[in-house]
Amino acid sequence: MLNETDLYLPLSEYGFERRFDERGAIQWMQANWSKSFVFSALYAALVFGGQHFMKPRPKMNLRRPLILWSLSLAIFSIIGAVRTGSYMFHILSSSGFRGSICDQSFYNGPVSKFWAYAFVLSKAPELGDTAFIVLRKQKLLFLHWYHHITVLLYSWYSYKDMVAGGGWFMTMNYAVHALMYSYYAARAAGLRVPRPFAVLITSAQIGQMGMGLTVSALVYRWMQHGGCPSRLDNIVCAALMYLSYLLLFSNFFYQTYLRRHDNTVTTKTTETVKITKTE
């Protein structure tokens, strides 16, 4: 018969999670969060400077580095999703939906504290995604670099204050990135991934943004009654960020999966009419 410990086995701490000093991490972020603006400025300069540098040069073949890069981020995101997801499930089960949103223990919980800090720090090295696009001379979307910069700025800004909603924001991002980077790794390795999987990833991203807006609205509502620690400026930033993501990802979904399908159907219909007229 399972005891309580067995039921919450996913919440058992590993040694490195138990030894992690979240107080030191939060203090460091409080003192250094503004460096995210420096990273963002350097990133923008390197991205657009890199595009200018690569313009007269042939694109690079970076398949192996891209496989390793995507695979490492996929593994990191999968583990992060499992660990934070287990903790969020525990909070949902014990404190309910409102408790899971207003909860601050995610930042110092026995399992989640390491992965919360790892999440915000990972937003800096994740900027390296764009190097592969620039060096391989692929199309760089506004959505791509805008998303990287704003997530970095917001996550560093929010972590230092341990604002409500962070558990939902980080867990959703880990889960979506687990799918996304696994897909990138498979594609880089030359594997044929069914088209519905790509549609699933973009749909999950749109769902994430919708949930992000919902959580932001609930934090604002419940903050008025106390017990849901946040600040108005943080909520406004989160809401604007998630709204912009929702619009951009929805447009990407339409342009990539719906409009192309409509154009393909129209082209095939036109060709059929031409063939019929010829016959």
C-alpha positions in Angstrom: 0.0 0.0 0.0 1.3 3.5 -0.9 2.1 5.9 1.8 2.1 9.7 1.6 5.8 9.7 0.7 5.3 7.3 -2.2 2.4 9.4 -3.5 4.6 12.5 -3.6 7.7 10.7 -4.9 8.2 13.3 -7.7 8.6 15.9 -5.0 11.5 14.1 -3.4 14.5 16.4 -3.3 17.8 15.7 -5.1 20.9 16.7 -3.3 21.7 19.7 -5.5 18.1 21.0 -5.2 18.3 20.7 -1.4 21.6 22.5 -1.2 20.6 25.3 -3.5 20.7 28.7 -1.8 17.6 30.5 -3.1 18.2 33.5 -0.8 21.6 34.2 -2.3 20.1 33.8 -5.8 17.3 36.3 -5.1 19.7 38.7 -3.6 22.0 38.4 -6.6 19.1 39.0 -8.9 17.9 42.0 -6.9 21.4 43.5 -7.4 22.0 42.5 -11.0 18.6 42.2 -12.8 19.3 45.4 -14.7 22.1 43.6 -16.5 19.4 42.0 -18.6 19.2 45.3 -20.5 22.9 45.1 -21.3 22.5 41.5 -22.5 19.5 42.5 -24.7 21.4 45.5 -26.2 24.4 43.3 -27.0 22.1 40.6 -28.4 20.4 43.1 -30.7 23.7 44.6 -31.9 25.1 41.1 -32.6 22.0 39.9 -34.4 21.6 42.8 -36.8 25.4 43.3 -37.1 25.7 39.6 -37.8 23.1 39.8 -40.6 25.0 42.7 -42.2 28.3 40.7 -41.9 26.8 37.6 -43.4 25.1 39.4 -46.3 27.9 39.0 -48.8 29.1 35.6 -47.4 27.8 32.1 -48.0 25.6 30.5 -45.3 27.2 28.1 -42.9 26.4 24.5 -42.4 25.9 24.1 -38.7 23.8 21.0 -38.5 25.8 19.2 -35.8 26.2 22.2 -33.5 22.5 22.8 -34.0 21.6 19.2 -33.1 23.7 19.4 -29.9 22.3 22.9 -29.0 18.7 22.0 -29.5 19.0 18.6 -27.8 20.7 20.1 -24.7 17.9 22.7 -24.4 15.3 20.0 -25.0 16.7 17.8 -22.2 17.0 20.8 -19.8 13.4 21.9 -20.6 12.0 18.4 -20.2 13.6 18.0 -16.8 12.5 21.5 -15.7 9.0 20.8 -16.9 8.8 17.5 -14.9 10.2 19.1 -11.7 8.2 22.3 -11.7 5.1 20.5 -13.0 5.3 18.1 -10.1 5.5 20.9 -7.7 2.7 22.8 -9.3 0.5 19.7 -9.3 1.2 19.4 -5.6 0.2 23.0 -4.9 -3.0 22.6 -7.0 -3.9 19.5 -5.1 -3.3 21.0 -1.7 -4.2 24.7 -2.1 -6.5 24.8 -5.2 -6.3 27.0 -8.3 -6.2 30.3 -6.5 -3.5 29.0 -4.2 -1.4 27.9 -7.2 -1.6 31.4 -8.8 -0.9 33.4 -5.6 1.7 31.0 -4.3 5.2 32.3 -3.6 6.6 29.1 -2.3 7.6 28.2 -5.9 10.6 30.5 -5.5 11.8 28.7 -2.3 10.1 25.3 -2.4 12.3 22.3 -1.8 12.0 21.1 -5.4 11.1 24.1 -7.4 13.6 26.7 -6.0 16.5 25.5 -8.1 14.5 25.2 -11.3 13.0 28.7 -10.9 16.4 30.2 -10.8 17.7 28.0 -13.6 14.7 29.1 -15.7 15.5 32.9 -15.4 19.2 32.4 -15.9 18.6 30.2 -19.0 16.9 33.1 -20.8 20.4 34.6 -21.4 22.1 31.6 -23.1 18.8 30.9 -25.0 19.6 34.1 -27.0 22.1 31.9 -28.8 19.2 30.4 -30.8 19.4 33.4 -33.1 23.0 32.8 -34.0 22.0 29.8 -36.0 19.4 31.7 -37.9 21.9 34.5 -38.7 24.8 32.3 -39.6 22.7 30.0 -41.7 21.1 33.1 -43.4 17.5 32.0 -42.6 14.6 34.4 -42.3 14.7 36.2 -39.0 11.1 37.0 -37.8 10.3 39.9 -35.6 8.5 37.5 -33.3 11.7 35.6 -32.7 14.0 38.3 -31.5 11.3 40.3 -29.8 10.2 37.2 -27.8 13.8 36.5 -26.7 14.4 40.0 -25.5 11.2 40.6 -23.6 11.2 37.2 -21.9 14.7 37.8 -20.6 13.8 41.3 -19.3 10.5 40.3 -17.7 11.8 37.0 -16.1 14.8 38.7 -14.5 12.6 41.7 -13.4 10.0 39.4 -11.8 12.2 36.8 -10.1 13.8 39.4 -7.8 10.3 40.3 -6.3 9.0 36.7 -6.2 5.7 37.9 -7.7 2.5 35.8 -7.8 1.9 33.8 -11.0 5.5 32.9 -11.5 5.0 29.2 -11.0 2.4 29.1 -13.8 4.6 31.2 -16.1 7.7 29.2 -15.7 6.1 25.7 -15.7 4.2 26.5 -19.0 7.4 27.8 -20.6 9.4 24.8 -19.6 6.7 22.5 -21.0 6.3 24.3 -24.3 10.1 24.5 -24.7 10.4 20.8 -24.1 8.2 20.2 -27.2 9.7 23.0 -29.2 13.4 22.1 -28.7 12.7 18.4 -29.2 11.2 19.3 -32.5 14.1 21.5 -33.5 16.6 18.7 -32.6 14.7 16.2 -34.6 14.5 18.5 -37.6 18.2 19.4 -37.4 19.0 15.6 -37.3 17.2 15.2 -40.6 14.2 13.3 -39.2 10.9 13.8 -40.8 8.5 15.2 -38.2 4.8 15.0 -39.1 3.3 18.4 -39.8 0.6 18.1 -37.0 3.4 18.2 -34.5 4.5 21.6 -35.6 0.9 22.7 -35.5 0.6 21.3 -32.0 3.6 23.3 -30.8 2.3 26.6 -32.1 -1.1 25.9 -30.7 0.5 25.2 -27.3 2.3 28.5 -27.5 -0.9 30.3 -28.2 -2.6 28.5 -25.3 0.4 29.5 -23.1 -0.1 33.1 -24.0 -3.8 33.0 -23.4 -3.2 31.4 -20.0 -0.6 34.0 -19.2 -3.1 36.7 -19.8 -5.6 34.9 -17.6 -3.2 34.5 -14.7 -2.2 38.1 -15.0 -5.8 39.2 -14.7 -6.5 36.9 -11.8 -3.4 38.2 -9.9 -4.6 41.8 -10.4 -8.1 40.8 -9.2 -6.9 38.9 -6.1 -4.2 41.3 -5.3 -6.9 43.8 -4.4 -8.0 41.5 -1.6 -4.6 40.7 -0.3 -2.7 37.4 -0.2 -1.7 37.6 -3.9 1.7 39.4 -3.8 2.5 41.4 -6.9 2.7 45.0 -8.1 0.7 46.9 -10.6 3.6 47.7 -12.8 4.6 44.1 -13.0 1.0 43.0 -13.9 0.8 45.6 -16.6 4.1 44.5 -18.1 3.0 40.8 -18.0 -0.4 41.6 -19.5 1.1 43.7 -22.4 3.8 41.1 -23.0 1.4 38.1 -23.1 -1.1 40.1 -25.2 1.6 40.9 -27.8 2.7 37.3 -27.8 -0.9 36.1 -28.3 -1.4 38.4 -31.3 2.0 37.6 -32.9 1.8 33.8 -32.4 -1.8 33.8 -33.7 -0.7 35.7 -36.8 2.2 33.3 -37.2 -0.3 30.4 -37.0 -2.5 31.9 -39.6 0.3 32.8 -42.0 2.1 29.4 -41.6 -0.7 26.9 -41.4 -4.0 28.4 -42.6 -3.1 30.9 -45.3 -0.6 28.6 -47.0 -3.3 25.9 -46.9 -5.8 28.3 -48.5 -3.2 29.3 -51.2 -2.4 25.6 -51.9 -6.1 24.8 -52.3 -6.6 27.8 -54.6 -3.6 26.9 -56.7 -4.7 23.3 -57.1 -8.3 24.5 -58.0 -6.9 26.9 -60.6 -4.7 24.1 -62.1 -7.7 21.8 -62.2 -9.8 24.4 -64.1 -7.0 25.0 -66.6 -6.6 21.2 -67.2 -10.4 20.9 -67.6 -10.5 23.8 -70.1 -7.6 22.3 -72.0 -9.3 18.9 -72.2 
